[in-house]
């Protein structure tokens, strides 16, 4: 049976490690678009840019968990935007074993098929109940043509995505299981905070231990031991559906985490 991972709550500590400066994402009224918040962090958007992104809500549909949005080796004729929930890029062997290559959180966009028509070397699948927008290729290309600010911000976001992929490779290659988990928790906190979905160090993480294990190159049994070790060392403490990071600075030091790549 899958074990659900609860909400993460981080206690406040002294200022965080230095990072590459980015434009702060402004507060949005009402149910703001996570994509707009994310892109505004890579280059300020104009009001017409924001309006154009908000109009993409008309393409949003509710998608159940464990639905393959784009299969491996298939060409997508549309761009995908995650509006809510968690999805993932992954590779799966014929045996059924899966390696998660990246978590896709609200505001993340997958546009390779829409831009180039190349087949994906991996699959994209929802991990939780999600709200996903499928943007037709023609609509997406029109958006980039008429809103150069969005196009530039997306290019910078892709550079951050590539840097994150390199961090994940390093995480699996040179860190212990406990260090891998610590690094992932630090990264998710930063990513969710940048789109306004982490408040006072707390964010929702509706993933199973299997989802975490498959991202960190661990077995689900060992993943459970890793979480127990973090509790035993006084770095995290769980209560109900909440997990509190008791020592954020120690967790960052354990993971050697610096957020400049995000």
N, C-alpha and C positions, 0 to 999 in steps of 0.2 A: 504494500500500500504506500502511495506517495505521501511524503511528509511536507506539509506546506511551510514555507518560510515566512515568518511574520513581518510586520512593519518594522522599519529601522528607525531608531531614535538616537540621536547623537547629542551628548552633553557638550556645553560650550567650554572651550579652552582658549589659551592665548592664540594670537594670529597665526594663520596657516602658513605653510611654506610658500616661498615666492613662486609666482607663475607668470607666464606670458600675459600681458594685459590684453583685455578684450573690451569692446564696448559693452557696458552693462545693459541687460535686457530691461526695458522699461516695464512698469506695471501695466497690465491691461485690465480694462473694465469688463465685467461679465465673464462669459466663458471664452477667454482668449484662445487664439490658435497657437498651439505649441510650436508649430513650424515657424510662425512669425517671430515668436520669442527667441527660438534658436538662431534663425538667420540674422536677426537684429544684433545678436552677439558677435557676428562675423563682419558686420558692416551695416550701419544704420539704414533702415528702410524708410521710404517715403510713405505718406498716407495712401497714395495710389497703389503702392506695392502692397501695403497691408490689406487694402480693400480687395485687390486681386487674389491674395492668399485666402481671405475669408470666403470668397466666392467658391473656392474649391470644396467647401463643406457640402455642396450639393451632390458631390460624388461619394460621400461617406456612406458606408454600409456596415452593419453589425456583423462580425464574423466570429464564429465559435472557436474555442481553443482547439489546437492540433489540426488546423486546416492548412493545407499546403497552398500558398498564394501563387508561387511560381516554382515549378519543379526543376530539378537539375537538368541541364542540357536543353532547356526550353527557352525560346525567345519570347519575352514579354513585349506586347505592343502598347503598353501603358506604363505610367509611373505609379509607384505605390507610396502612399504617405500614411504613417501610423498616427492616428489622432488620439487614441487611448489604448491602454493595454501594453503587453510585451509580446514581441515577435522575435524571430531569430533567423540568422543565416546559418546553415549547417550542411555538413557532408555526411552521408549515410552509406555504410557498407552493405553488401548483399546479405550479410549476417544479421543486419538490423542495428548494429552498433552505430552510434551517432556522435559526431563531434560538433558542438556549437562553435561557430566562428565569430559571431558577434550578436549581441543583444540589440534589438531595435526597440526604442522607447518612443513615447509621444514626441512628434516633431521630426523623426527620422524619415528620410526619403530614399527610395530605391528607384533609380531612373535609367539604369544602363540600357535596358531594352528600348525604352522610349527614345533615348538619344542615338544609339548606335545599331540596334537590332542584332546585337551579339547574343548568343546563348549564354545563360548563366552557368558557371562552373560549380554552383552550389544551389541548394533549395532555400526558399524563404517560407517559413511556417509560423503560424500564431502559437504562442505558448499559453496564452490566456484568452479570455473573451476580449476582443479588440473592436475598435472602430477604425476601419481602413478605407481610405479613398483611393480609387483606381482612376487615374487621370489619363484620358485618351492621348495618344502620341501627338496628334495635331494640336490639341488644347495645350499640352505641356510645352511644345515648341513655340507656340504663339505667346505663352506666358513669358518665356525666356527672351523672346525677340522684343517684346514691348516693355519689359521691365529689366533693364540691364543691371539694376541694383540687386535684384533677386538672383540673377545669373552669377554675378560676382560673389555674392554671399554663399551660394551653393558650391562654387568652386573651392572656396575656403573651407566650407564644411566637409567637402570630400577629402581635402588634405588632412583635416583633423581625424576623419574616419580611417584614413590610411595609417596615420600615426598611432591610432588606437589599436589597429590590427597588429602593428609591430610590437606594441607593448604586450599584447596578448601572447604573441609568440615568445617573447622574453619571459613572460610570467610562467608559462608552462615549461620553458627550457631551463631556467636557472633559479627558480624559487621552489621552496618546499611547499607542501600542501597548505600549511597554515599561512605562509606568506602569500600564496596565490589568492586565498580567500580574503585575506586582509586587503590586498591590492584591489580586488574586484569590488569590495564594499566601499572603499574610498572612491573608486572611479564612479560607481553608480550614484553615490551621493552628489558628486560634483556635476554629473550630467543632468540629474533630475533638478538640482538646484538652479542650473542655468535656464531651465524652462519654467521655473516657478512651481515645481511639484515636489520640492523639499522645503519644509517650513520648520524653523527652529531645529534643524538637523534631523527631521523626521520625514520618512518617505515610505510609501507602500511598495513592497516587493513581493508580488503574488506568484513567486516561483517555487517549485518543489526542489528538494535536495537533489533529485535526478537532474533537473534543469541546471542547477549550479555545478554538479559534478561533471556533466557533459561539456560545460564551458571551461572547466579547469583541468580536464584530463585526469579526473579521479574516478574511482568507483563510488557508487552511492553510499556504500558502507564506510569507506574512508572519509567521504564528505561529512558524514555524521560525526566521525571522530574528530575531524578538523573543527567543526562547530563546538563540540564539547571542549576541545583544547582552548579555544578562544574564550569560552566561559570560565574555564578553570584558571586561566591566567589573568582573570579580572579585566579582560578587554571588552567583553560583551556580557549582557545579562538579559534573559528573556522573562517576560511576564505576560501571560495570555498571548495575544497576537502581536505583541510588541517586543522588539529586540533593541536593547539600548547599548550603544557603544560607550563604555565607561571611561575610556582613555583614548580620545581621538588622536592625540599627538603620538602616543605609544603605538597605536595601530598604523599610523602613517610611517613611523620610523621602522616598524617591523616589516612593512611592505616596501620600504624605500620609495614611497609614493610621492611624486611631484606632478602637479596637475597641468603643467605647461603644454602638454601635448594635446589637451582636449580643446 
